[in-house]
Structure formats: C-alpha cells, structure tokens
Amino acid sequence: MIEYEPGKPFPGVIGRTLDESSTAWPRPTRDGEGAPNVIFFILDDVGYGQISVLGGICETPNLERLANRALRYTNMQTTALCSPTRGCELTGRNHHTLGLSAITELSMGYRRTDQRR
C-alpha cells in the first residue's frame, strides 16, 4: 500500500482502466510511543438491551472481562445511519457540521476527480 503525506500530490496513477491504475492513501495520524490503550466499540443495529455487558440477554463473556477492567461510557449521541454516527464518535462533532448526511462507503484509494493536481 502506498501512503503519502496529506496535502502532497497524489502519487498514484489514474489510468483509463483498473489495470493501468494504482491506488495511494493519505498517511493517517498514528499514535506515538506511550499512547494510551483504548478500545472503542460501535455496534450497528444493537441496543443496550442486547449484550450482557450492558445488561442484555446475549452472553458476551470476553466483552464483560474487558469492561470490568475499564471505564464505560454509555451516554452518546447516535444518528439514524452508521456513517454519520461513526463520524460523530471519532471527531466529537455533530454529523451536520461534518457534512455527513448519508452512508459513506466509497473509499477507493484514488483522488477525487474534482481535486486539482
């Protein structure tokens, strides 16, 4: 996988066919040495009454072991769709502010055609 610094020119190739093309991804921000160990679960289409770690009937002993040694945050905002909810949770901002009003699942590794080179 080819990664490049955000803001730098797209190093991939957009050819006429997929065989003539190559993908590249902006380098994500990565945690530094000594960063805290955090596990963040977002479960689509599952309410608090489902899994046993939150009082539900589906037994989840591994999640219970993790949760019993950690902090639990259960007061969160959700939206009607998974992508806007994930955007809210990852950024701490409202999905309207993020421009997320729909499911976003078209991540292909090519620059958008409306972006200048």
PDB file as gemmi writes it, atoms N, CA and C in Angstrom:
CRYST1    1.000    1.000    1.000  90.00  90.00  90.00 P 1                      
ATOM      1  N   MET A   1       0.836  -1.166   0.000  1.00  0.00           N  
ATOM      2  CA  MET A   1       0.000   0.000   0.000  1.00  0.00           C  
ATOM      3  C   MET A   1       0.890   1.241   0.000  1.00  0.00           C  
ATOM      4  N   ILE A   2       0.606   2.154  -0.882  1.00  0.00           N  
ATOM      5  CA  ILE A   2       1.362   3.398  -0.961  1.00  0.00           C  
ATOM      6  C   ILE A   2       0.669   4.451  -0.100  1.00  0.00           C  
ATOM      7  N   GLU A   3       1.431   5.079   0.803  1.00  0.00           N  
ATOM      8  CA  GLU A   3       0.919   6.181   1.615  1.00  0.00           C  
ATOM      9  C   GLU A   3       1.686   7.446   1.259  1.00  0.00           C  
ATOM     10  N   TYR A   4       0.998   8.576   1.385  1.00  0.00           N  
ATOM     11  CA  TYR A   4       1.659   9.859   1.129  1.00  0.00           C  
ATOM     12  C   TYR A   4       1.194  10.868   2.153  1.00  0.00           C  
ATOM     13  N   GLU A   5       1.997  11.910   2.351  1.00  0.00           N  
ATOM     14  CA  GLU A   5       1.674  12.945   3.321  1.00  0.00           C  
ATOM     15  C   GLU A   5       0.444  13.725   2.852  1.00  0.00           C  
ATOM     16  N   PRO A   6      -0.536  13.927   3.745  1.00  0.00           N  
ATOM     17  CA  PRO A   6      -1.700  14.744   3.358  1.00  0.00           C  
ATOM     18  C   PRO A   6      -1.255  16.123   2.884  1.00  0.00           C  
ATOM     19  N   GLY A   7      -1.883  16.607   1.842  1.00  0.00           N  
ATOM     20  CA  GLY A   7      -1.519  17.904   1.268  1.00  0.00           C  
ATOM     21  C   GLY A   7      -0.498  17.812   0.158  1.00  0.00           C  
ATOM     22  N   LYS A   8       0.158  16.667   0.024  1.00  0.00           N  
ATOM     23  CA  LYS A   8       1.135  16.459  -1.053  1.00  0.00           C  
ATOM     24  C   LYS A   8       0.401  15.933  -2.285  1.00  0.00           C  
ATOM     25  N   PRO A   9       1.028  16.005  -3.455  1.00  0.00           N  
ATOM     26  CA  PRO A   9       0.386  15.496  -4.673  1.00  0.00           C  
ATOM     27  C   PRO A   9       0.091  13.992  -4.582  1.00  0.00           C  
ATOM     28  N   PHE A  10      -0.988  13.586  -5.195  1.00  0.00           N  
ATOM     29  CA  PHE A  10      -1.394  12.181  -5.256  1.00  0.00           C  
ATOM     30  C   PHE A  10      -0.362  11.384  -6.059  1.00  0.00           C  
ATOM     31  N   PRO A  11       0.311  10.395  -5.436  1.00  0.00           N  
ATOM     32  CA  PRO A  11       1.356   9.654  -6.138  1.00  0.00           C  
ATOM     33  C   PRO A  11       0.839   8.452  -6.929  1.00  0.00           C  
ATOM     34  N   GLY A  12      -0.438   8.149  -6.800  1.00  0.00           N  
ATOM     35  CA  GLY A  12      -0.993   7.017  -7.534  1.00  0.00           C  
ATOM     36  C   GLY A  12      -1.182   7.349  -9.002  1.00  0.00           C  
ATOM     37  N   VAL A  13      -1.711   6.410  -9.722  1.00  0.00           N  
ATOM     38  CA  VAL A  13      -1.951   6.590 -11.145  1.00  0.00           C  
ATOM     39  C   VAL A  13      -3.418   6.322 -11.424  1.00  0.00           C  
ATOM     40  N   ILE A  14      -4.066   7.243 -12.128  1.00  0.00           N  
ATOM     41  CA  ILE A  14      -5.445   7.025 -12.549  1.00  0.00           C  
ATOM     42  C   ILE A  14      -5.418   6.841 -14.053  1.00  0.00           C  
ATOM     43  N   GLY A  15      -5.461   5.578 -14.473  1.00  0.00           N  
ATOM     44  CA  GLY A  15      -5.419   5.245 -15.893  1.00  0.00           C  
ATOM     45  C   GLY A  15      -6.819   5.097 -16.460  1.00  0.00           C  
ATOM     46  N   ARG A  16      -6.866   4.695 -17.705  1.00  0.00           N  
ATOM     47  CA  ARG A  16      -8.170   4.502 -18.347  1.00  0.00           C  
ATOM     48  C   ARG A  16      -8.857   3.241 -17.851  1.00  0.00           C  
ATOM     49  N   THR A  17      -8.064   2.266 -17.370  1.00  0.00           N  
ATOM     50  CA  THR A  17      -8.632   1.024 -16.839  1.00  0.00           C  
ATOM     51  C   THR A  17      -8.041   0.765 -15.460  1.00  0.00           C  
ATOM     52  N   LEU A  18      -8.633  -0.168 -14.752  1.00  0.00           N  
ATOM     53  CA  LEU A  18      -8.138  -0.531 -13.431  1.00  0.00           C  
ATOM     54  C   LEU A  18      -6.732  -1.119 -13.518  1.00  0.00           C  
ATOM     55  N   ASP A  19      -6.451  -1.879 -14.564  1.00  0.00           N  
ATOM     56  CA  ASP A  19      -5.123  -2.467 -14.735  1.00  0.00           C  
ATOM     57  C   ASP A  19      -4.039  -1.407 -14.933  1.00  0.00           C  
ATOM     58  N   GLU A  20      -4.404  -0.246 -15.473  1.00  0.00           N  
ATOM     59  CA  GLU A  20      -3.443   0.831 -15.701  1.00  0.00           C  
ATOM     60  C   GLU A  20      -3.355   1.785 -14.509  1.00  0.00           C  
ATOM     61  N   SER A  21      -4.087   1.500 -13.438  1.00  0.00           N  
ATOM     62  CA  SER A  21      -4.187   2.412 -12.295  1.00  0.00           C  
ATOM     63  C   SER A  21      -3.526   1.820 -11.061  1.00  0.00           C  
ATOM     64  N   SER A  22      -3.139   2.701 -10.139  1.00  0.00           N  
ATOM     65  CA  SER A  22      -2.617   2.256  -8.848  1.00  0.00           C  
ATOM     66  C   SER A  22      -3.120   3.202  -7.767  1.00  0.00           C  
ATOM     67  N   THR A  23      -3.467   2.635  -6.617  1.00  0.00           N  
ATOM     68  CA  THR A  23      -4.031   3.416  -5.521  1.00  0.00           C  
ATOM     69  C   THR A  23      -2.942   4.002  -4.636  1.00  0.00           C  
ATOM     70  N   ALA A  24      -3.323   5.008  -3.857  1.00  0.00           N  
ATOM     71  CA  ALA A  24      -2.467   5.596  -2.830  1.00  0.00           C  
ATOM     72  C   ALA A  24      -3.382   6.228  -1.791  1.00  0.00           C  
ATOM     73  N   TRP A  25      -2.954   6.207  -0.540  1.00  0.00           N  
ATOM     74  CA  TRP A  25      -3.782   6.686   0.561  1.00  0.00           C  
ATOM     75  C   TRP A  25      -3.039   7.747   1.351  1.00  0.00           C  
ATOM     76  N   PRO A  26      -3.759   8.806   1.792  1.00  0.00           N  
ATOM     77  CA  PRO A  26      -3.101   9.766   2.679  1.00  0.00           C  
ATOM     78  C   PRO A  26      -2.667   9.073   3.964  1.00  0.00           C  
ATOM     79  N   ARG A  27      -1.458   9.377   4.422  1.00  0.00           N  
ATOM     80  CA  ARG A  27      -0.936   8.748   5.639  1.00  0.00           C  
ATOM     81  C   ARG A  27      -1.785   9.177   6.834  1.00  0.00           C  
ATOM     82  N   PRO A  28      -2.364   8.236   7.576  1.00  0.00           N  
ATOM     83  CA  PRO A  28      -3.176   8.608   8.740  1.00  0.00           C  
ATOM     84  C   PRO A  28      -2.301   9.028   9.914  1.00  0.00           C  
ATOM     85  N   THR A  29      -2.891   9.772  10.814  1.00  0.00           N  
ATOM     86  CA  THR A  29      -2.200  10.125  12.046  1.00  0.00           C  
ATOM     87  C   THR A  29      -2.083   8.873  12.893  1.00  0.00           C  
ATOM     88  N   ARG A  30      -0.894   8.577  13.364  1.00  0.00           N  
ATOM     89  CA  ARG A  30      -0.687   7.383  14.176  1.00  0.00           C  
ATOM     90  C   ARG A  30      -0.262   7.790  15.581  1.00  0.00           C  
ATOM     91  N   ASP A  31      -0.634   6.979  16.563  1.00  0.00           N  
ATOM     92  CA  ASP A  31      -0.279   7.261  17.943  1.00  0.00           C  
ATOM     93  C   ASP A  31       1.214   7.121  18.156  1.00  0.00           C  
ATOM     94  N   GLY A  32       1.721   7.960  19.034  1.00  0.00           N  
ATOM     95  CA  GLY A  32       3.136   7.923  19.364  1.00  0.00           C  
ATOM     96  C   GLY A  32       3.428   6.908  20.456  1.00  0.00           C  
ATOM     97  N   GLU A  33       4.693   6.779  20.767  1.00  0.00           N  
ATOM     98  CA  GLU A  33       5.136   5.864  21.822  1.00  0.00           C  
ATOM     99  C   GLU A  33       4.503   6.270  23.149  1.00  0.00           C  
ATOM    100  N   GLY A  34       3.972   5.301  23.885  1.00  0.00           N  
ATOM    101  CA  GLY A  34       3.367   5.560  25.189  1.00  0.00           C  
ATOM    102  C   GLY A  34       1.926   6.051  25.140  1.00  0.00           C  
ATOM    103  N   ALA A  35       1.301   6.042  23.977  1.00  0.00           N  
ATOM    104  CA  ALA A  35      -0.097   6.471  23.867  1.00  0.00           C  
ATOM    105  C   ALA A  35      -0.991   5.502  24.641  1.00  0.00           C  
ATOM    106  N   PRO A  36      -2.118   5.986  25.179  1.00  0.00           N  
ATOM    107  CA  PRO A  36      -2.995   5.096  25.950  1.00  0.00           C  
ATOM    108  C   PRO A  36      -3.613   4.013  25.071  1.00  0.00           C  
ATOM    109  N   ASN A  37      -3.910   2.891  25.690  1.00  0.00           N  
ATOM    110  CA  ASN A  37      -4.529   1.765  25.004  1.00  0.00           C  
ATOM    111  C   ASN A  37      -6.040   1.919  25.127  1.00  0.00           C  
ATOM    112  N   VAL A  38      -6.716   2.195  24.013  1.00  0.00           N  
ATOM    113  CA  VAL A  38      -8.154   2.448  24.027  1.00  0.00           C  
ATOM    114  C   VAL A  38      -8.846   1.509  23.056  1.00  0.00           C  
ATOM    115  N   ILE A  39      -9.926   0.897  23.508  1.00  0.00           N  
ATOM    116  CA  ILE A  39     -10.787   0.093  22.641  1.00  0.00           C  
ATOM    117  C   ILE A  39     -12.139   0.782  22.615  1.00  0.00           C  
ATOM    118  N   PHE A  40     -12.618   1.080  21.438  1.00  0.00           N  
ATOM    119  CA  PHE A  40     -13.870   1.799  21.272  1.00  0.00           C  
ATOM    120  C   PHE A  40     -14.780   0.950  20.401  1.00  0.00           C  
ATOM    121  N   PHE A  41     -15.911   0.511  20.951  1.00  0.00           N  
ATOM    122  CA  PHE A  41     -16.848  -0.331  20.210  1.00  0.00           C  
ATOM    123  C   PHE A  41     -18.027   0.492  19.743  1.00  0.00           C  
ATOM    124  N   ILE A  42     -18.357   0.378  18.469  1.00  0.00           N  
ATOM    125  CA  ILE A  42     -19.617   0.887  17.952  1.00  0.00           C  
ATOM    126  C   ILE A  42     -20.286  -0.304  17.280  1.00  0.00           C  
ATOM    127  N   LEU A  43     -21.462  -0.656  17.767  1.00  0.00           N  
ATOM    128  CA  LEU A  43     -22.193  -1.799  17.228  1.00  0.00           C  
ATOM    129  C   LEU A  43     -23.420  -1.307  16.476  1.00  0.00           C  
ATOM    130  N   ASP A  44     -23.480  -1.590  15.174  1.00  0.00           N  
ATOM    131  CA  ASP A  44     -24.630  -1.183  14.373  1.00  0.00           C  
ATOM    132  C   ASP A  44     -25.838  -2.050  14.697  1.00  0.00           C  
ATOM    133  N   ASP A  45     -26.992  -1.421  14.765  1.00  0.00           N  
ATOM    134  CA  ASP A  45     -28.273  -2.109  14.940  1.00  0.00           C  
ATOM    135  C   ASP A  45     -28.346  -2.967  16.188  1.00  0.00           C  
ATOM    136  N   VAL A  46     -27.660  -2.565  17.245  1.00  0.00           N  
ATOM    137  CA  VAL A  46     -27.686  -3.290  18.516  1.00  0.00           C  
ATOM    138  C   VAL A  46     -27.949  -2.280  19.622  1.00  0.00           C  
ATOM    139  N   GLY A  47     -28.947  -2.530  20.420  1.00  0.00           N  
ATOM    140  CA  GLY A  47     -29.254  -1.629  21.522  1.00  0.00           C  
ATOM    141  C   GLY A  47     -28.585  -2.085  22.804  1.00  0.00           C  
ATOM    142  N   TYR A  48     -28.714  -1.262  23.853  1.00  0.00           N  
ATOM    143  CA  TYR A  48     -28.122  -1.595  25.144  1.00  0.00           C  
ATOM    144  C   TYR A  48     -28.736  -2.865  25.730  1.00  0.00           C  
ATOM    145  N   GLY A  49     -29.928  -3.215  25.347  1.00  0.00           N  
ATOM    146  CA  GLY A  49     -30.586  -4.395  25.899  1.00  0.00           C  
ATOM    147  C   GLY A  49     -30.163  -5.694  25.247  1.00  0.00           C  
ATOM    148  N   GLN A  50     -29.167  -5.684  24.380  1.00  0.00           N  
ATOM    149  CA  GLN A  50     -28.787  -6.887  23.650  1.00  0.00           C  
ATOM    150  C   GLN A  50     -27.635  -7.648  24.290  1.00  0.00           C  
ATOM    151  N   ILE A  51     -26.518  -6.992  24.545  1.00  0.00           N  
ATOM    152  CA  ILE A  51     -25.341  -7.724  25.020  1.00  0.00           C  
ATOM    153  C   ILE A  51     -25.261  -7.698  26.546  1.00  0.00           C  
ATOM    154  N   SER A  52     -24.761  -8.786  27.115  1.00  0.00           N  
ATOM    155  CA  SER A  52     -24.770  -8.955  28.568  1.00  0.00           C  
ATOM    156  C   SER A  52     -23.911  -7.924  29.292  1.00  0.00           C  
ATOM    157  N   VAL A  53     -22.876  -7.407  28.656  1.00  0.00           N  
ATOM    158  CA  VAL A  53     -22.012  -6.435  29.315  1.00  0.00           C  
ATOM    159  C   VAL A  53     -22.789  -5.170  29.699  1.00  0.00           C  
ATOM    160  N   LEU A  54     -23.893  -4.919  29.011  1.00  0.00           N  
ATOM    161  CA  LEU A  54     -24.734  -3.758  29.320  1.00  0.00           C  
ATOM    162  C   LEU A  54     -26.109  -4.182  29.843  1.00  0.00           C  
ATOM    163  N   GLY A  55     -26.223  -5.422  30.328  1.00  0.00           N  
ATOM    164  CA  GLY A  55     -27.470  -5.878  30.934  1.00  0.00           C  
ATOM    165  C   GLY A  55     -28.383  -6.678  30.030  1.00  0.00           C  
ATOM    166  N   GLY A  56     -27.944  -7.000  28.826  1.00  0.00           N  
ATOM    167  CA  GLY A  56     -28.781  -7.738  27.887  1.00  0.00           C  
ATOM    168  C   GLY A  56     -28.691  -9.234  28.062  1.00  0.00           C  
ATOM    169  N   ILE A  57     -29.410  -9.954  27.203  1.00  0.00           N  
ATOM    170  CA  ILE A  57     -29.504 -11.411  27.346  1.00  0.00           C  
ATOM    171  C   ILE A  57     -28.467 -12.183  26.531  1.00  0.00           C  
ATOM    172  N   CYS A  58     -27.806 -11.558  25.556  1.00  0.00           N  
ATOM    173  CA  CYS A  58     -26.779 -12.251  24.764  1.00  0.00           C  
ATOM    174  C   CYS A  58     -25.476 -12.266  25.561  1.00  0.00           C  
ATOM    175  N   GLU A  59     -25.031 -13.447  25.916  1.00  0.00           N  
ATOM    176  CA  GLU A  59     -23.824 -13.566  26.747  1.00  0.00           C  
ATOM    177  C   GLU A  59     -22.573 -13.184  25.949  1.00  0.00           C  
ATOM    178  N   THR A  60     -21.802 -12.279  26.513  1.00  0.00           N  
ATOM    179  CA  THR A  60     -20.571 -11.791  25.884  1.00  0.00           C  
ATOM    180  C   THR A  60     -19.465 -11.777  26.939  1.00  0.00           C  
ATOM    181  N   PRO A  61     -18.986 -12.961  27.332  1.00  0.00           N  
ATOM    182  CA  PRO A  61     -18.015 -13.030  28.426  1.00  0.00           C  
ATOM    183  C   PRO A  61     -16.706 -12.303  28.137  1.00  0.00           C  
ATOM    184  N   ASN A  62     -16.225 -12.311  26.906  1.00  0.00           N  
ATOM    185  CA  ASN A  62     -14.973 -11.605  26.600  1.00  0.00           C  
ATOM    186  C   ASN A  62     -15.143 -10.096  26.737  1.00  0.00           C  
ATOM    187  N   LEU A  63     -16.263  -9.577  26.251  1.00  0.00           N  
ATOM    188  CA  LEU A  63     -16.521  -8.145  26.418  1.00  0.00           C  
ATOM    189  C   LEU A  63     -16.704  -7.801  27.889  1.00  0.00           C  
ATOM    190  N   GLU A  64     -17.333  -8.697  28.650  1.00  0.00           N  
ATOM    191  CA  GLU A  64     -17.513  -8.453  30.084  1.00  0.00           C  
ATOM    192  C   GLU A  64     -16.163  -8.373  30.793  1.00  0.00           C  
ATOM    193  N   ARG A  65     -15.225  -9.257  30.432  1.00  0.00           N  
ATOM    194  CA  ARG A  65     -13.893  -9.216  31.039  1.00  0.00           C  
ATOM    195  C   ARG A  65     -13.202  -7.888  30.746  1.00  0.00           C  
ATOM    196  N   LEU A  66     -13.293  -7.429  29.498  1.00  0.00           N  
ATOM    197  CA  LEU A  66     -12.703  -6.137  29.145  1.00  0.00           C  
ATOM    198  C   LEU A  66     -13.380  -4.993  29.901  1.00  0.00           C  
ATOM    199  N   ALA A  67     -14.694  -4.983  29.896  1.00  0.00           N  
ATOM    200  CA  ALA A  67     -15.447  -3.882  30.500  1.00  0.00           C  
ATOM    201  C   ALA A  67     -15.267  -3.826  32.013  1.00  0.00           C  
ATOM    202  N   ASN A  68     -15.099  -4.967  32.646  1.00  0.00           N  
ATOM    203  CA  ASN A  68     -14.939  -4.984  34.098  1.00  0.00           C  
ATOM    204  C   ASN A  68     -13.607  -4.387  34.540  1.00  0.00           C  
ATOM    205  N   ARG A  69     -12.671  -4.226  33.611  1.00  0.00           N  
ATOM    206  CA  ARG A  69     -11.359  -3.636  33.927  1.00  0.00           C  
ATOM    207  C   ARG A  69     -11.208  -2.248  33.317  1.00  0.00           C  
ATOM    208  N   ALA A  70     -12.314  -1.638  32.900  1.00  0.00           N  
ATOM    209  CA  ALA A  70     -12.198  -0.383  32.155  1.00  0.00           C  
ATOM    210  C   ALA A  70     -13.305   0.596  32.549  1.00  0.00           C  
ATOM    211  N   LEU A  71     -13.269   1.749  31.935  1.00  0.00           N  
ATOM    212  CA  LEU A  71     -14.335   2.734  32.069  1.00  0.00           C  
ATOM    213  C   LEU A  71     -15.407   2.439  31.040  1.00  0.00           C  
ATOM    214  N   ARG A  72     -16.666   2.712  31.386  1.00  0.00           N  
ATOM    215  CA  ARG A  72     -17.768   2.534  30.438  1.00  0.00           C  
ATOM    216  C   ARG A  72     -18.452   3.866  30.229  1.00  0.00           C  
ATOM    217  N   TYR A  73     -18.508   4.291  28.984  1.00  0.00           N  
ATOM    218  CA  TYR A  73     -19.242   5.495  28.625  1.00  0.00           C  
ATOM    219  C   TYR A  73     -20.469   5.067  27.843  1.00  0.00           C  
ATOM    220  N   THR A  74     -21.641   5.332  28.363  1.00  0.00           N  
ATOM    221  CA  THR A  74     -22.859   4.860  27.712  1.00  0.00           C  
ATOM    222  C   THR A  74     -23.813   5.986  27.339  1.00  0.00           C  
ATOM    223  N   ASN A  75     -23.420   7.233  27.506  1.00  0.00           N  
ATOM    224  CA  ASN A  75     -24.267   8.352  27.144  1.00  0.00           C  
ATOM    225  C   ASN A  75     -23.714   8.972  25.877  1.00  0.00           C  
ATOM    226  N   MET A  76     -24.201   8.524  24.739  1.00  0.00           N  
ATOM    227  CA  MET A  76     -23.671   9.013  23.478  1.00  0.00           C  
ATOM    228  C   MET A  76     -24.804   9.402  22.548  1.00  0.00           C  
ATOM    229  N   GLN A  77     -24.478  10.219  21.578  1.00  0.00           N  
ATOM    230  CA  GLN A  77     -25.442  10.637  20.566  1.00  0.00           C  
ATOM    231  C   GLN A  77     -25.323   9.710  19.369  1.00  0.00           C  
ATOM    232  N   THR A  78     -26.437   9.247  18.859  1.00  0.00           N  
ATOM    233  CA  THR A  78     -26.411   8.475  17.628  1.00  0.00           C  
ATOM    234  C   THR A  78     -27.247   9.185  16.579  1.00  0.00           C  
ATOM    235  N   THR A  79     -27.030   8.819  15.354  1.00  0.00           N  
ATOM    236  CA  THR A  79     -27.845   9.317  14.255  1.00  0.00           C  
ATOM    237  C   THR A  79     -28.594   8.116  13.690  1.00  0.00           C  
ATOM    238  N   ALA A  80     -29.378   8.333  12.683  1.00  0.00           N  
ATOM    239  CA  ALA A  80     -30.157   7.241  12.101  1.00  0.00           C  
ATOM    240  C   ALA A  80     -29.321   6.332  11.206  1.00  0.00           C  
ATOM    241  N   LEU A  81     -28.096   6.733  10.901  1.00  0.00           N  
ATOM    242  CA  LEU A  81     -27.249   5.968   9.990  1.00  0.00           C  
ATOM    243  C   LEU A  81     -25.883   5.724  10.618  1.00  0.00           C  
ATOM    244  N   CYS A  82     -25.221   4.640  10.181  1.00  0.00           N  
ATOM    245  CA  CYS A  82     -23.954   4.260  10.806  1.00  0.00           C  
ATOM    246  C   CYS A  82     -22.805   5.212  10.481  1.00  0.00           C  
ATOM    247  N   SER A  83     -22.640   5.643   9.242  1.00  0.00           N  
ATOM    248  CA  SER A  83     -21.504   6.507   8.900  1.00  0.00           C  
ATOM    249  C   SER A  83     -21.541   7.840   9.635  1.00  0.00           C  
ATOM    250  N   PRO A  84     -22.679   8.546   9.667  1.00  0.00           N  
ATOM    251  CA  PRO A  84     -22.706   9.791  10.447  1.00  0.00           C  
ATOM    252  C   PRO A  84     -22.443   9.562  11.936  1.00  0.00           C  
ATOM    253  N   THR A  85     -22.957   8.463  12.492  1.00  0.00           N  
ATOM    254  CA  THR A  85     -22.696   8.167  13.903  1.00  0.00           C  
ATOM    255  C   THR A  85     -21.214   7.962  14.134  1.00  0.00           C  
ATOM    256  N   ARG A  86     -20.549   7.212  13.283  1.00  0.00           N  
ATOM    257  CA  ARG A  86     -19.106   6.988  13.428  1.00  0.00           C  
ATOM    258  C   ARG A  86     -18.342   8.297  13.315  1.00  0.00           C  
ATOM    259  N   GLY A  87     -18.752   9.149  12.382  1.00  0.00           N  
ATOM    260  CA  GLY A  87     -18.104  10.453  12.256  1.00  0.00           C  
ATOM    261  C   GLY A  87     -18.234  11.270  13.533  1.00  0.00           C  
ATOM    262  N   CYS A  88     -19.422  11.238  14.148  1.00  0.00           N  
ATOM    263  CA  CYS A  88     -19.645  11.959  15.407  1.00  0.00           C  
ATOM    264  C   CYS A  88     -18.743  11.416  16.503  1.00  0.00           C  
ATOM    265  N   GLU A  89     -18.674  10.113  16.622  1.00  0.00           N  
ATOM    266  CA  GLU A  89     -17.894   9.497  17.696  1.00  0.00           C  
ATOM    267  C   GLU A  89     -16.396   9.711  17.505  1.00  0.00           C  
ATOM    268  N   LEU A  90     -15.930   9.684  16.273  1.00  0.00           N  
ATOM    269  CA  LEU A  90     -14.494   9.852  16.024  1.00  0.00           C  
ATOM    270  C   LEU A  90     -14.027  11.289  16.195  1.00  0.00           C  
ATOM    271  N   THR A  91     -14.909  12.254  15.939  1.00  0.00           N  
ATOM    272  CA  THR A  91     -14.496  13.653  15.985  1.00  0.00           C  
ATOM    273  C   THR A  91     -15.069  14.423  17.168  1.00  0.00           C  
ATOM    274  N   GLY A  92     -16.160  13.923  17.768  1.00  0.00           N  
ATOM    275  CA  GLY A  92     -16.824  14.650  18.831  1.00  0.00           C  
ATOM    276  C   GLY A  92     -17.671  15.803  18.317  1.00  0.00           C  
ATOM    277  N   ARG A  93     -17.972  15.792  17.027  1.00  0.00           N  
ATOM    278  CA  ARG A  93     -18.743  16.884  16.423  1.00  0.00           C  
ATOM    279  C   ARG A  93     -20.063  16.362  15.872  1.00  0.00           C  
ATOM    280  N   ASN A  94     -20.998  17.254  15.675  1.00  0.00           N  
ATOM    281  CA  ASN A  94     -22.299  16.927  15.115  1.00  0.00           C  
ATOM    282  C   ASN A  94     -22.149  16.483  13.656  1.00  0.00           C  
ATOM    283  N   HIS A  95     -22.954  15.515  13.238  1.00  0.00           N  
ATOM    284  CA  HIS A  95     -22.814  14.998  11.869  1.00  0.00           C  
ATOM    285  C   HIS A  95     -23.143  16.044  10.808  1.00  0.00           C  
ATOM    286  N   HIS A  96     -23.988  17.033  11.118  1.00  0.00           N  
ATOM    287  CA  HIS A  96     -24.258  18.106  10.157  1.00  0.00           C  
ATOM    288  C   HIS A  96     -23.018  18.971   9.957  1.00  0.00           C  
ATOM    289  N   THR A  97     -22.293  19.223  11.042  1.00  0.00           N  
ATOM    290  CA  THR A  97     -21.057  20.001  10.959  1.00  0.00           C  
ATOM    291  C   THR A  97     -20.028  19.279  10.101  1.00  0.00           C  
ATOM    292  N   LEU A  98     -20.022  17.954  10.169  1.00  0.00           N  
ATOM    293  CA  LEU A  98     -19.068  17.148   9.401  1.00  0.00           C  
ATOM    294  C   LEU A  98     -19.461  16.988   7.940  1.00  0.00           C  
ATOM    295  N   GLY A  99     -20.700  17.348   7.606  1.00  0.00           N  
ATOM    296  CA  GLY A  99     -21.175  17.144   6.236  1.00  0.00           C  
ATOM    297  C   GLY A  99     -21.515  15.694   5.960  1.00  0.00           C  
ATOM    298  N   LEU A 100     -21.837  14.952   7.002  1.00  0.00           N  
ATOM    299  CA  LEU A 100     -22.189  13.533   6.853  1.00  0.00           C  
ATOM    300  C   LEU A 100     -23.699  13.365   7.005  1.00  0.00           C  
ATOM    301  N   SER A 101     -24.371  13.317   5.891  1.00  0.00           N  
ATOM    302  CA  SER A 101     -25.818  13.128   5.938  1.00  0.00           C  
ATOM    303  C   SER A 101     -26.238  11.799   5.335  1.00  0.00           C  
ATOM    304  N   ALA A 102     -25.260  10.985   4.956  1.00  0.00           N  
ATOM    305  CA  ALA A 102     -25.570   9.716   4.297  1.00  0.00           C  
ATOM    306  C   ALA A 102     -24.487   8.694   4.634  1.00  0.00           C  
ATOM    307  N   ILE A 103     -24.716   7.467   4.228  1.00  0.00           N  
ATOM    308  CA  ILE A 103     -23.722   6.412   4.418  1.00  0.00           C  
ATOM    309  C   ILE A 103     -22.588   6.638   3.418  1.00  0.00           C  
ATOM    310  N   THR A 104     -21.371   6.642   3.910  1.00  0.00           N  
ATOM    311  CA  THR A 104     -20.206   6.877   3.050  1.00  0.00           C  
ATOM    312  C   THR A 104     -19.387   5.594   2.981  1.00  0.00           C  
ATOM    313  N   GLU A 105     -19.435   4.931   1.874  1.00  0.00           N  
ATOM    314  CA  GLU A 105     -18.691   3.682   1.748  1.00  0.00           C  
ATOM    315  C   GLU A 105     -18.013   3.544   0.389  1.00  0.00           C  
ATOM    316  N   LEU A 106     -17.495   4.645  -0.105  1.00  0.00           N  
ATOM    317  CA  LEU A 106     -16.814   4.620  -1.391  1.00  0.00           C  
ATOM    318  C   LEU A 106     -15.380   5.095  -1.215  1.00  0.00           C  
ATOM    319  N   SER A 107     -14.614   4.345  -0.443  1.00  0.00           N  
ATOM    320  CA  SER A 107     -13.216   4.670  -0.213  1.00  0.00           C  
ATOM    321  C   SER A 107     -12.382   3.772  -1.115  1.00  0.00           C  
ATOM    322  N   MET A 108     -11.808   4.350  -2.176  1.00  0.00           N  
ATOM    323  CA  MET A 108     -11.174   3.532  -3.201  1.00  0.00           C  
ATOM    324  C   MET A 108      -9.683   3.750  -3.358  1.00  0.00           C  
ATOM    325  N   GLY A 109      -9.092   4.748  -2.701  1.00  0.00           N  
ATOM    326  CA  GLY A 109      -7.659   4.962  -2.823  1.00  0.00           C  
ATOM    327  C   GLY A 109      -7.245   5.797  -4.014  1.00  0.00           C  
ATOM    328  N   TYR A 110      -8.209   6.459  -4.660  1.00  0.00           N  
ATOM    329  CA  TYR A 110      -7.898   7.369  -5.760  1.00  0.00           C  
ATOM    330  C   TYR A 110      -8.327   8.764  -5.359  1.00  0.00           C  
ATOM    331  N   ARG A 111      -7.631   9.780  -5.841  1.00  0.00           N  
ATOM    332  CA  ARG A 111      -8.056  11.144  -5.535  1.00  0.00           C  
ATOM    333  C   ARG A 111      -9.385  11.398  -6.242  1.00  0.00           C  
ATOM    334  N   ARG A 112     -10.165  12.320  -5.669  1.00  0.00           N  
ATOM    335  CA  ARG A 112     -11.430  12.684  -6.297  1.00  0.00           C  
ATOM    336  C   ARG A 112     -11.138  13.389  -7.603  1.00  0.00           C  
ATOM    337  N   THR A 113     -11.990  13.215  -8.591  1.00  0.00           N  
ATOM    338  CA  THR A 113     -11.738  13.821  -9.905  1.00  0.00           C  
ATOM    339  C   THR A 113     -11.922  15.316  -9.890  1.00  0.00           C  
ATOM    340  N   ASP A 114     -12.602  15.858  -8.842  1.00  0.00           N  
ATOM    341  CA  ASP A 114     -12.768  17.311  -8.782  1.00  0.00           C  
ATOM    342  C   ASP A 114     -11.616  17.990  -8.033  1.00  0.00           C  
ATOM    343  N   GLN A 115     -10.628  17.222  -7.580  1.00  0.00           N  
ATOM    344  CA  GLN A 115      -9.461  17.801  -6.913  1.00  0.00           C  
ATOM    345  C   GLN A 115      -8.403  18.150  -7.947  1.00  0.00           C  
ATOM    346  N   ARG A 116      -7.802  19.285  -7.759  1.00  0.00           N  
ATOM    347  CA  ARG A 116      -6.736  19.686  -8.687  1.00  0.00           C  
ATOM    348  C   ARG A 116      -5.455  18.955  -8.365  1.00  0.00           C  
ATOM    349  N   ARG A 117      -4.631  18.768  -9.334  1.00  0.00           N  
ATOM    350  CA  ARG A 117      -3.366  18.038  -9.131  1.00  0.00           C  
ATOM    351  C   ARG A 117      -2.355  18.865  -8.423  1.00  0.00           C  
TER     352      ARG A 117                                                      
END                                                                             
